[in-house]
């Protein structure tokens, strides 16, 4: 009788596990290692000329919530964002883009269909608010779930990488990055971080490749950051072998080499030294430069802010641009003035010269 009861219990437990796995497969997004993404070009979108300088912004907009919230993943109480705050932040971000007048904008953490942001399509909101000449765009999900059974979420999730362009876009692809090890069922509902790349056709028949990424924010003591950097470097090496000009930007969630030792433990956060991004700097030119990000005026190059009372103050560098050896980085800046209320990150701008 006891053995029979144990067998029944084991079967019930096995059926529950199998059912949970099948349900998670239905609820969640399971991208392939490489996927094509559809681009949206406005009628008459021009081609980029290689003779002109190229200005690019990278900006983690924290799902356009603004800086007035203290979210649960930072230890605060907030889980949902009011629609009025989202609409206000969209207008402010679009105004910043218009004033900065870039050729390309790389956004991270743009929500689409998420409960926390009132199920809004933020890509569509941005597209409507952005200057008319910068509405060519492409996007890809890196978090997508019909329902996340987390006490602070309990609803749908949807977050994208987005590239906006003044110029015509060509083919676009999504490259899956390695994922953080852990409980298989929990990983089903987690983020599937990626690199979004798009071809920018040039007037001389050649191509510029533009890449946007957002690496892991919570590595949990694993080697996921090293593996994600290795995957990024593999892709860049492939482009180099094809003699392709490229620009990579995004939120790397890593400190620049040498900055950790110059920060207080509180400002340093969970980041460590040696930093995994060092291998990218060893092979390619990047900004903020290591000298700037660790020098006397390093606070001018902080791109992430920490809440201090009712305000947010810049405390460390997490966002970067890197470029192919054939591309020159002419100048760059972290825009700290007038942008602190837009996100927990600050926008990084840079101007490039193509070969």
Buried (B, 14 or more C-beta within 10 A) or exposed (E): EEEEEEEEEEEEEEEEEEEEEEBBEEBBBEBEEEBEBEBBBBEEBEBBEBEEEBBBBBBBBBBBBBBBBEBBEEEEEBBBBBEEBBBBBBEBBBBBBBEBEBBBBBBBBBBBBBBBBBBBBBBEBBBEBBBEBBBBBBBBBBBBBEBBBBEEBEBBBBBBBBBBBBBBBBEBBBBBBBBBBEEEEEBBBBBBBBBBBBBBBBEEEBBBBBBBBBBBBEBEEBEBBEBBBBBBBEBBEEBBEEEBBBBBBBBBBBBBBBBBEBBEEEBBBEBBEEBBBBBBBEBBBBBBBBEBBBBEEBBBBBBBBBBEEEEBBBBBBBBBBBBBEEBBBEEBBBBBEEBBEBBBBBBBBBBBBBE
